[in-house]
């Protein structure tokens, strides 16, 4: 949701450029922020004075632009030898989809298995 909120906030800021009146600017900001999943406005929001609506919308935009992106997890693929339990790293720094693809590319074996796990940060 962070990326969606950040994008909606950035577009909502353009209301200052596109709108002629304070009402038009606020309506634009509200419409853009409302596209974000999980953001709801109170039923009486449209009855508030325009200055109060502007203050609340600008604060929501500020929060949206300050959100930090969640770090992307990386995965490593390794081979585990059945008898010795020794682990040999085959690849690192993969997305989960790439790790799955690498694991599935190895044939079944009676002597080892290929698995993936999330790398520590």
LUMTORVO-343540 format. One record per atom (N, C-alpha, C): residue in one letter; x, y, z; residue number from 0; atom name. Coordinates in steps of 0.05 Angstrom, whole numbers. Layout:
N
a:X:Y:Z:NUM:CA;
...
//
This chain:
121
x:16:-24:0:0:N;
x:0:0:0:0:CA;
x:17:25:0:0:C;
x:41:24:10:1:N;
x:58:47:12:1:CA;
x:63:60:-15:1:C;
x:69:43:-35:2:N;
x:74:54:-62:2:CA;
x:49:67:-73:2:C;
x:26:54:-69:3:N;
x:1:65:-79:3:CA;
x:-5:92:-66:3:C;
x:-1:94:-40:4:N;
x:-6:119:-25:4:CA;
x:13:140:-34:4:C;
x:38:133:-38:5:N;
x:58:153:-47:5:CA;
x:51:163:-75:5:C;
x:43:146:-93:6:N;
x:35:154:-120:6:CA;
x:10:172:-119:6:C;
x:-10:163:-104:7:N;
x:-35:179:-103:7:CA;
x:-29:206:-91:7:C;
x:-12:208:-71:8:N;
x:-5:233:-58:8:CA;
x:9:252:-78:8:C;
x:27:240:-94:9:N;
x:42:257:-113:9:CA;
x:23:268:-134:9:C;
x:4:252:-143:10:N;
x:-16:262:-163:10:CA;
x:-35:282:-150:10:C;
x:-42:277:-125:11:N;
x:-60:295:-111:11:CA;
x:-48:322:-108:11:C;
x:-22:324:-105:12:N;
x:-9:350:-103:12:CA;
x:-14:367:-128:12:C;
x:-18:355:-150:13:N;
x:-23:370:-175:13:CA;
x:-49:385:-174:13:C;
x:-66:379:-155:14:N;
x:-91:394:-151:14:CA;
x:-85:424:-148:14:C;
x:-62:431:-136:15:N;
x:-55:459:-133:15:CA;
x:-51:473:-160:15:C;
x:-43:457:-180:16:N;
x:-38:468:-207:16:CA;
x:-64:468:-223:16:C;
x:-78:445:-222:17:N;
x:-102:441:-240:17:CA;
x:-126:457:-230:17:C;
x:-129:461:-205:18:N;
x:-153:474:-194:18:CA;
x:-152:504:-196:18:C;
x:-174:516:-202:19:N;
x:-176:545:-203:19:CA;
x:-184:556:-176:19:C;
x:-203:543:-163:20:N;
x:-212:552:-137:20:CA;
x:-203:533:-115:20:C;
x:-206:541:-90:21:N;
x:-199:523:-68:21:CA;
x:-216:498:-69:21:C;
x:-241:500:-75:22:N;
x:-259:477:-77:22:CA;
x:-250:458:-98:22:C;
x:-243:468:-122:23:N;
x:-233:451:-144:23:CA;
x:-207:436:-136:23:C;
x:-189:451:-123:24:N;
x:-164:439:-114:24:CA;
x:-169:417:-94:24:C;
x:-187:422:-74:25:N;
x:-193:402:-54:25:CA;
x:-207:378:-66:25:C;
x:-226:383:-85:26:N;
x:-240:360:-97:26:CA;
x:-220:342:-112:26:C;
x:-201:354:-126:27:N;
x:-181:339:-140:27:CA;
x:-164:322:-121:27:C;
x:-155:334:-99:28:N;
x:-139:320:-80:28:CA;
x:-154:297:-68:28:C;
x:-179:302:-61:29:N;
x:-196:281:-49:29:CA;
x:-200:258:-68:29:C;
x:-205:265:-94:30:N;
x:-210:244:-114:30:CA;
x:-185:227:-118:30:C;
x:-162:239:-118:31:N;
x:-137:224:-121:31:CA;
x:-131:206:-97:31:C;
x:-134:217:-73:32:N;
x:-129:202:-49:32:CA;
x:-149:179:-45:32:C;
x:-173:183:-54:33:N;
x:-194:163:-52:33:CA;
x:-188:138:-68:33:C;
x:-170:140:-87:34:N;
x:-163:116:-104:34:CA;
x:-146:96:-88:34:C;
x:-135:105:-65:35:N;
x:-118:88:-50:35:CA;
x:-134:69:-32:35:C;
x:-129:43:-34:36:N;
x:-143:23:-19:36:CA;
x:-138:29:11:36:C;
x:-160:29:27:37:N;
x:-157:33:55:37:CA;
x:-162:61:64:37:C;
x:-164:80:46:38:N;
x:-170:108:53:38:CA;
x:-199:113:49:38:C;
x:-212:121:71:39:N;
x:-240:129:70:39:CA;
x:-243:157:82:39:C;
x:-262:171:72:40:N;
x:-268:198:83:40:CA;
x:-293:197:100:40:C;
x:-295:213:121:41:N;
x:-319:214:137:41:CA;
x:-343:223:120:41:C;
x:-366:214:128:42:N;
x:-391:221:113:42:CA;
x:-395:251:111:42:C;
x:-386:266:131:43:N;
x:-391:295:131:43:CA;
x:-367:311:121:43:C;
x:-347:297:109:44:N;
x:-323:311:99:44:CA;
x:-330:334:80:44:C;
x:-349:329:62:45:N;
x:-355:349:41:45:CA;
x:-370:373:53:45:C;
x:-380:371:78:46:N;
x:-394:393:90:46:CA;
x:-375:411:106:46:C;
x:-350:403:110:47:N;
x:-331:419:124:47:CA;
x:-323:444:109:47:C;
x:-315:465:122:48:N;
x:-305:489:108:48:CA;
x:-281:482:90:48:C;
x:-279:495:68:49:N;
x:-257:489:49:49:CA;
x:-230:490:61:49:C;
x:-225:510:79:50:N;
x:-199:512:92:50:CA;
x:-192:487:109:50:C;
x:-213:477:123:51:N;
x:-209:453:139:51:CA;
x:-204:429:122:51:C;
x:-219:427:100:52:N;
x:-214:405:81:52:CA;
x:-186:406:70:52:C;
x:-177:430:63:53:N;
x:-150:434:52:53:CA;
x:-129:425:73:53:C;
x:-133:433:98:54:N;
x:-114:426:119:54:CA;
x:-112:395:122:54:C;
x:-134:382:122:55:N;
x:-135:353:126:55:CA;
x:-123:339:101:55:C;
x:-131:348:78:56:N;
x:-120:335:53:56:CA;
x:-90:339:51:56:C;
x:-81:363:57:57:N;
x:-52:368:55:57:CA;
x:-36:351:75:57:C;
x:-48:347:99:58:N;
x:-35:330:119:58:CA;
x:-34:301:109:58:C;
x:-55:292:97:59:N;
x:-55:264:86:59:CA;
x:-35:261:64:59:C;
x:-32:281:47:60:N;
x:-13:281:25:60:CA;
x:16:281:37:60:C;
x:20:297:57:61:N;
x:46:298:70:61:CA;
x:54:271:82:61:C;
x:35:258:95:62:N;
x:40:231:106:62:CA;
x:46:211:84:62:C;
x:30:213:62:63:N;
x:34:195:39:63:CA;
x:62:198:26:63:C;
x:72:222:25:64:N;
x:98:227:12:64:CA;
x:121:219:31:64:C;
x:116:218:57:65:N;
x:137:211:76:65:CA;
x:140:181:79:65:C;
x:121:165:69:66:N;
x:122:136:74:66:CA;
x:147:125:60:66:C;
x:160:107:73:67:N;
x:183:94:62:67:CA;
x:175:68:49:67:C;
x:189:62:27:68:N;
x:183:37:13:68:CA;
x:194:14:30:68:C;
x:178:-8:31:69:N;
x:187:-31:45:69:CA;
x:210:-45:29:69:C;
x:231:-53:43:70:N;
x:253:-65:28:70:CA;
x:244:-91:15:70:C;
x:254:-96:-9:71:N;
x:247:-120:-23:71:CA;
x:264:-143:-13:71:C;
x:251:-165:-7:72:N;
x:266:-189:3:72:CA;
x:280:-202:-20:72:C;
x:304:-212:-14:73:N;
x:319:-227:-34:73:CA;
x:321:-256:-24:73:C;
x:325:-274:-42:74:N;
x:326:-302:-36:74:CA;
x:352:-315:-47:74:C;
x:359:-336:-34:75:N;
x:382:-351:-44:75:CA;
x:373:-380:-49:75:C;
x:386:-392:-68:76:N;
x:381:-420:-75:76:CA;
x:405:-437:-68:76:C;
x:401:-459:-55:77:N;
x:423:-476:-47:77:CA;
x:415:-505:-50:77:C;
x:436:-521:-53:78:N;
x:433:-550:-55:78:CA;
x:440:-562:-28:78:C;
x:423:-580:-18:79:N;
x:428:-594:7:79:CA;
x:434:-624:0:79:C;
x:457:-633:7:80:N;
x:465:-661:2:80:CA;
x:452:-678:24:80:C;
x:438:-699:17:81:N;
x:422:-715:35:81:CA;
x:438:-728:57:81:C;
x:461:-741:51:82:N;
x:476:-756:71:82:CA;
x:491:-737:90:82:C;
x:506:-719:79:83:N;
x:523:-702:95:83:CA;
x:508:-677:106:83:C;
x:486:-670:95:84:N;
x:471:-646:101:84:CA;
x:487:-621:95:84:C;
x:508:-624:79:85:N;
x:523:-601:70:85:CA;
x:507:-584:52:85:C;
x:510:-557:54:86:N;
x:495:-538:37:86:CA;
x:514:-524:18:86:C;
x:507:-522:-7:87:N;
x:523:-508:-26:87:CA;
x:505:-487:-39:87:C;
x:512:-461:-35:88:N;
x:497:-439:-47:88:CA;
x:501:-438:-77:88:C;
x:478:-438:-91:89:N;
x:479:-438:-120:89:CA;
x:476:-410:-131:89:C;
x:457:-395:-120:90:N;
x:452:-367:-129:90:CA;
x:442:-350:-106:90:C;
x:448:-324:-107:91:N;
x:439:-305:-86:91:CA;
x:426:-281:-99:91:C;
x:412:-266:-83:92:N;
x:401:-240:-92:92:CA;
x:378:-243:-112:92:C;
x:363:-264:-110:93:N;
x:341:-269:-129:93:CA;
x:314:-260:-118:93:C;
x:295:-253:-135:94:N;
x:268:-249:-126:94:CA;
x:256:-277:-120:94:C;
x:234:-278:-107:95:N;
x:222:-304:-100:95:CA;
x:215:-319:-126:95:C;
x:205:-305:-145:96:N;
x:197:-318:-170:96:CA;
x:221:-330:-184:96:C;
x:243:-315:-185:97:N;
x:268:-325:-197:97:CA;
x:278:-349:-182:97:C;
x:277:-348:-155:98:N;
x:287:-371:-139:98:CA;
x:270:-396:-144:98:C;
x:244:-393:-147:99:N;
x:227:-416:-153:99:CA;
x:234:-427:-180:99:C;
x:239:-410:-199:100:N;
x:246:-419:-226:100:CA;
x:272:-435:-226:100:C;
x:292:-425:-211:101:N;
x:318:-439:-209:101:CA;
x:314:-466:-196:101:C;
x:299:-467:-174:102:N;
x:294:-493:-160:102:CA;
x:281:-513:-178:102:C;
x:260:-504:-193:103:N;
x:246:-522:-210:103:CA;
x:262:-531:-234:103:C;
x:284:-517:-241:104:N;
x:300:-524:-264:104:CA;
x:319:-548:-257:104:C;
x:323:-554:-232:105:N;
x:339:-577:-224:105:CA;
x:323:-602:-223:105:C;
x:333:-624:-234:106:N;
x:318:-649:-235:106:CA;
x:317:-662:-207:106:C;
x:298:-679:-202:107:N;
x:296:-694:-177:107:CA;
x:321:-711:-174:107:C;
x:330:-714:-149:108:N;
x:354:-730:-145:108:CA;
x:352:-745:-118:108:C;
x:364:-769:-117:109:N;
x:364:-784:-93:109:CA;
x:387:-776:-74:109:C;
x:406:-760:-84:110:N;
x:429:-752:-68:110:CA;
x:428:-724:-57:110:C;
x:411:-707:-69:111:N;
x:410:-679:-59:111:CA;
x:382:-667:-67:111:C;
x:377:-645:-54:112:N;
x:353:-629:-62:112:CA;
x:361:-600:-64:112:C;
x:347:-585:-81:113:N;
x:352:-557:-84:113:CA;
x:328:-542:-73:113:C;
x:334:-522:-55:114:N;
x:314:-507:-41:114:CA;
x:321:-477:-42:114:C;
x:302:-460:-34:115:N;
x:309:-432:-32:115:CA;
x:298:-422:-5:115:C;
x:311:-400:4:116:N;
x:303:-387:29:116:CA;
x:308:-357:27:116:C;
x:295:-342:44:117:N;
x:299:-313:45:117:CA;
x:327:-307:57:117:C;
x:341:-289:44:118:N;
x:367:-281:55:118:CA;
x:364:-262:78:118:C;
x:382:-264:97:119:N;
x:382:-246:120:119:CA;
x:391:-219:111:119:C;
x:381:-198:124:120:N;
x:388:-171:117:120:CA;
x:412:-162:133:120:C;
//
